[in-house]
Amino acid sequence: MATGAQPRFLLNGAQVIARAAIEGGVRFFAGYPITPASPLYHEMIRALPKVGGIAIGASDEISALSYCIGASLRGWKAMTATSGPGFALMVESLAYALMTEIPLLLVLAQRMGPSTGAATASSQGDLLFAIFSNSGSYPLPVFSPESIHDTYALTIHALNTAERLRTPVILLVDKELMMSTRTVFPEDLEGPPPLSRPLASGDTPYRSYEIHAPEDIPPFLPVGSHQAQVRVTGSAHDRQGLLQKDDPEVLELLEHLQAKIWNRAEELWIADVEGPEDASWTWVSFGTAAQSARAAFVQAQKQGELVKLVVLKTLWPLAETTLQRILGPTSRVLVIEENPWGHLAWLLSRLVPKERLVSLHRIGRRIDPQEILDVFKSHEAA
């Protein structure tokens, strides 16, 4: 490197996520190798012990997530990583973590499915799977970086959300992000300061799920604490953590599981919004497909088109008030994504009338920026 040259690194997405996770306080990782999550598995196995953490190669995906749940119950920041087939095995344990309000980060690296699918083909087909992965469809936050360059900050933000709200959080990525190498500058490896889960003060008798309003976050004590007995159950329970089904507290706590996420939808909103307020079209995308959308957007601007671009980083919960404000004034909304039938477009159909919604979706290949421009211009001419 020449004297005075700006430092730079060649990193893939897995290496960036691993750096962010460790900087964000993760000290426990358990995983099972599966493409395209394997690079992150190997990076955490290599790097985490160097900072005093524990990294375990589990015998299967169910064990991997269960180990993370146990570590988090003892107060450790925990993370795992998998792909679609492994996530299918994890969902029962993920629901347990949701019900018991155990913070952890799950990195879901998408590949083309279903079943074993195509392990080395990128896809965005797990969006709805991630969002609706538990019985009852209770909400859990889902974040998705656009590129390696925003992955670091968003990983720490996802960890902070898990800890602050005592919830599992999914970081939704894909093969292209995980396994592609890019030039990364120091400013790309900066993020928010790490946060920790709210701890019980000891001033009052401890109850595992003590809340006073639906959106409250119960204070945390690790299992085995000398301060108080900590009860944890995945069954319906009261504020003490005792198994119940007829107690009014059961329904209050189920309402709480929704409210602590839904009531913070606007607060959790992260997106890039570019273009004029009076644009006649709004293009919406997420993940690495947004890179094609951004390239097409630049070309459209050069051609004088009145287009606005929205790249969603928070995929769930949807910040409906903000989205309606952004999408409402435009005559058409074009949704660009790489999955079979337009999953994000379906989610947005609650906010945008069908006649205003245009879905561009493909599987098995990247969407070309020119393809986006062609679809846009064909509808403009219609």
Secondary structure, 3 states (H helix, E strand, C coil): CCCCCCCCEEEEHHHHHHHHHHHCCCCEEEECCCCCCHHHHHHHHHHHHHHCCEEEECCCHHHHHHHHHHHHHCCCCEEEEECHHHHHHHHHHHHHHHHHCCCEEEEEEECECCCCCECCCCCCCCHHHHHCCCCCCCCCCEECCCCHHHHHHHHHHHHHHHHHHCCEEEEEEEHHHHHCEEEECHHHHCCCCCCCCCECCCCCCCCCCCCCCCCCCCCECCCCCCCCCCCCCCCCECCCCCECCCCHHHHHHHHHHHHHHHCCHHHHCCEEEECCCCCCEEEEEECCHHHHHHHHHHHHHHCCCCEEEEEECEEECCCHHHHHHHHCCCCEEEEEECCCCCHHHHHHCCCCCHHHEEEEECCCCCCCHHHHHHHHHHHHHC
